[in-house]
Amino acid sequence: MTLNYQPITCHFCFETFEVDLGIEAQFCGHNVEIFDCEICCNPNKVDTEIDEGEIISLVVSDGNE
């Protein structure tokens, strides 16, 4: 089982859209990915902490850094 679609709020336009994290259920650790907003096309950096497939924290920030 994977963590697939997770709603996030764009750092720029504040609209909500879904991203596919594609993280395996047994994964433990830190993951950082860039997703372009489906509405305004700006890059969003999605920083997640995962513990055995559960999202512990999810932070969305400026992907232009």
Backbone as a chain_set.jsonl record, in Angstrom:
{"seq": "MTLNYQPITCHFCFETFEVDLGIEAQFCGHNVEIFDCEICCNPNKVDTEIDEGEIISLVVSDGNE", "coords": {"N": [[0.844, -1.19, 0.0], [0.469, 2.265, -0.741], [0.994, 5.709, 0.157], [-0.887, 7.793, -1.511], [-2.588, 10.129, -3.012], [-2.525, 13.307, -1.655], [-3.978, 16.132, -0.246], [-2.801, 19.452, -0.664], [-2.087, 22.9, 0.171], [-1.435, 25.546, -1.933], [1.548, 27.409, -1.73], [1.683, 29.889, -2.879], [-0.778, 30.804, -4.258], [-2.717, 29.893, -2.57], [-4.654, 28.025, -3.146], [-6.168, 24.774, -3.01], [-4.903, 21.621, -3.941], [-4.308, 18.255, -5.122], [-1.523, 16.098, -4.518], [0.616, 13.445, -5.585], [2.187, 11.501, -3.431], [3.328, 8.967, -3.374], [4.502, 7.14, -1.508], [5.732, 4.283, 0.061], [4.012, 1.994, 2.259], [5.548, 0.988, 4.386], [7.574, 2.788, 4.696], [9.888, 4.81, 6.465], [11.004, 7.93, 7.405], [12.392, 10.901, 5.885], [11.147, 13.001, 3.33], [11.431, 15.004, 0.455], [9.926, 16.867, -2.054], [9.26, 18.599, -5.15], [6.381, 20.142, -6.323], [4.473, 21.412, -8.95], [1.993, 23.899, -8.771], [-1.353, 23.179, -9.611], [-3.048, 25.196, -10.309], [-1.83, 27.872, -10.368], [0.683, 27.287, -11.321], [3.129, 27.667, -9.967], [6.114, 26.579, -8.206], [5.962, 24.298, -5.508], [7.484, 23.332, -2.561], [7.336, 20.325, -0.965], [7.66, 19.019, 2.076], [8.022, 16.199, 3.917], [7.62, 14.144, 6.828], [7.702, 10.796, 7.521], [6.402, 7.961, 9.181], [6.414, 4.652, 9.25], [4.582, 4.591, 7.063], [2.741, 6.502, 7.877], [1.882, 9.899, 7.792], [3.7, 12.148, 9.566], [4.459, 14.815, 9.681], [3.807, 17.517, 7.43], [4.922, 19.949, 5.385], [4.478, 22.768, 3.422], [6.259, 24.833, 1.273], [8.018, 27.587, -0.367], [9.055, 26.622, -3.486], [11.054, 27.729, -4.985], [13.413, 28.128, -3.729]], "CA": [[0.0, 0.0, 0.0], [1.22, 3.515, -0.782], [0.299, 6.97, 0.411], [-0.941, 8.387, -2.828], [-3.008, 11.511, -3.183], [-2.592, 14.101, -0.435], [-4.271, 17.533, -0.564], [-1.932, 20.496, -0.113], [-2.475, 24.262, -0.171], [-0.346, 26.217, -2.636], [2.273, 28.451, -0.998], [1.553, 31.15, -3.605], [-2.16, 31.251, -4.521], [-3.527, 29.371, -1.459], [-5.656, 27.061, -3.609], [-5.873, 23.402, -2.625], [-4.858, 20.622, -5.003], [-3.759, 16.998, -4.636], [-0.244, 15.627, -5.045], [0.844, 12.02, -5.403], [3.429, 11.317, -2.691], [3.876, 7.682, -3.794], [5.366, 6.609, -0.453], [5.358, 2.932, 0.478], [3.418, 1.896, 3.591], [6.549, 0.676, 5.409], [8.625, 3.81, 4.66], [10.137, 5.68, 7.617], [12.054, 8.894, 7.085], [12.156, 12.257, 5.421], [11.015, 13.076, 1.876], [11.218, 16.361, -0.07], [9.655, 16.893, -3.491], [8.711, 19.841, -5.698], [5.176, 19.949, -7.129], [3.934, 22.645, -9.502], [0.578, 24.116, -8.47], [-2.229, 22.935, -10.755], [-3.805, 26.411, -10.612], [-0.972, 29.003, -10.752], [1.909, 26.708, -11.889], [4.329, 27.954, -9.18], [6.654, 25.38, -7.546], [5.754, 24.14, -4.069], [8.328, 22.316, -1.941], [6.564, 19.548, 0.001], [8.606, 18.385, 2.982], [7.242, 15.293, 4.761], [8.202, 13.155, 7.734], [6.851, 9.613, 7.448], [6.741, 6.882, 10.109], [5.695, 3.435, 8.873], [3.486, 4.911, 6.164], [1.877, 7.56, 8.418], [2.465, 11.235, 7.689], [3.883, 12.781, 10.871], [4.383, 16.246, 9.39], [3.815, 17.889, 6.023], [5.115, 21.393, 5.301], [4.552, 23.275, 2.05], [6.96, 26.106, 1.233], [8.421, 28.111, -1.674], [9.917, 25.702, -4.213], [12.073, 28.467, -5.726], [14.596, 28.308, -2.87]], "C": [[0.883, 1.245, 0.0], [0.329, 4.677, -0.365], [0.259, 7.679, -0.928], [-1.354, 9.843, -2.772], [-3.246, 12.205, -1.847], [-2.925, 15.535, -0.827], [-3.254, 18.467, 0.096], [-2.493, 21.859, -0.539], [-1.26, 24.964, -0.761], [0.228, 27.346, -1.787], [2.043, 29.836, -1.609], [0.113, 31.645, -3.718], [-3.16, 30.749, -3.482], [-4.688, 28.487, -1.898], [-5.205, 25.661, -3.2], [-5.9, 22.5, -3.851], [-4.192, 19.371, -4.434], [-2.436, 16.67, -5.31], [-0.118, 14.143, -4.742], [2.205, 11.833, -4.73], [4.102, 9.989, -3.036], [4.817, 7.045, -2.785], [4.846, 5.25, -0.004], [4.914, 2.907, 1.936], [4.45, 1.652, 4.691], [7.651, 1.743, 5.519], [8.683, 4.595, 5.964], [11.236, 6.65, 7.21], [11.517, 10.216, 6.596], [12.094, 12.258, 3.903], [10.738, 14.527, 1.479], [11.008, 16.251, -1.571], [9.113, 18.264, -3.876], [7.517, 19.475, -6.568], [4.722, 21.313, -7.638], [2.442, 22.717, -9.195], [-0.244, 23.904, -9.739], [-2.988, 24.192, -11.178], [-2.893, 27.526, -11.13], [0.386, 28.577, -11.318], [3.202, 27.032, -11.131], [4.795, 26.694, -8.453], [6.444, 25.412, -6.034], [6.666, 23.031, -3.568], [7.51, 21.635, -0.851], [7.55, 18.696, 0.793], [7.803, 17.52, 3.955], [8.131, 14.441, 5.654], [7.212, 12.008, 7.778], [7.333, 8.594, 8.472], [5.833, 5.703, 9.822], [4.427, 3.74, 8.078], [2.549, 5.99, 6.653], [2.594, 8.899, 8.29], [2.49, 11.861, 9.078], [3.82, 14.3, 10.716], [4.458, 16.456, 7.885], [3.863, 19.408, 5.975], [5.257, 21.77, 3.834], [5.222, 24.639, 2.097], [7.322, 26.471, -0.21], [9.403, 27.153, -2.34], [10.989, 26.392, -5.029], [13.371, 28.615, -4.943], [15.831, 27.683, -3.453]], "O": [[1.921, 1.276, 0.661], [-0.893, 4.643, -0.508], [1.296, 8.121, -1.421], [-0.519, 10.707, -2.503], [-4.049, 11.761, -1.027], [-2.228, 16.112, -1.661], [-2.896, 18.293, 1.26], [-3.273, 21.952, -1.487], [-0.185, 24.974, -0.16], [-0.511, 28.136, -1.201], [2.196, 30.847, -0.923], [-0.19, 32.771, -3.323], [-4.327, 31.14, -3.511], [-5.604, 28.228, -1.117], [-4.011, 25.399, -3.062], [-6.796, 22.597, -4.69], [-3.575, 19.43, -3.371], [-2.243, 16.924, -6.499], [-0.676, 13.647, -3.764], [3.246, 11.986, -5.368], [5.329, 9.897, -2.995], [5.833, 6.467, -3.171], [3.657, 5.092, 0.277], [5.383, 3.703, 2.749], [4.239, 2.075, 5.828], [8.558, 1.614, 6.341], [7.652, 4.996, 6.503], [12.287, 6.232, 6.723], [10.374, 10.596, 6.848], [12.897, 11.591, 3.251], [9.908, 15.196, 2.094], [11.801, 15.627, -2.276], [8.578, 18.994, -3.041], [7.615, 18.613, -7.441], [4.598, 22.26, -6.862], [1.718, 21.731, -9.337], [0.119, 24.388, -10.811], [-3.517, 24.247, -12.288], [-3.14, 28.073, -12.205], [1.161, 29.43, -11.752], [4.283, 26.698, -11.617], [3.979, 25.835, -8.118], [6.713, 26.415, -5.373], [6.631, 21.915, -4.086], [7.045, 22.291, 0.081], [8.183, 17.784, 0.262], [6.998, 18.038, 4.729], [9.244, 14.07, 5.281], [6.026, 12.211, 8.039], [8.537, 8.383, 8.618], [4.637, 5.74, 10.109], [3.349, 3.225, 8.373], [1.635, 6.374, 5.924], [3.769, 9.019, 8.637], [1.446, 12.079, 9.693], [3.199, 14.987, 11.528], [5.087, 15.682, 7.163], [2.954, 20.079, 6.464], [6.047, 21.179, 3.098], [4.812, 25.508, 2.866], [6.977, 25.754, -1.149], [10.48, 26.904, -1.798], [11.769, 25.721, -5.705], [14.336, 29.18, -5.458], [16.901, 27.751, -2.848]]}, "num_chains": 1, "name": "protein.A"}
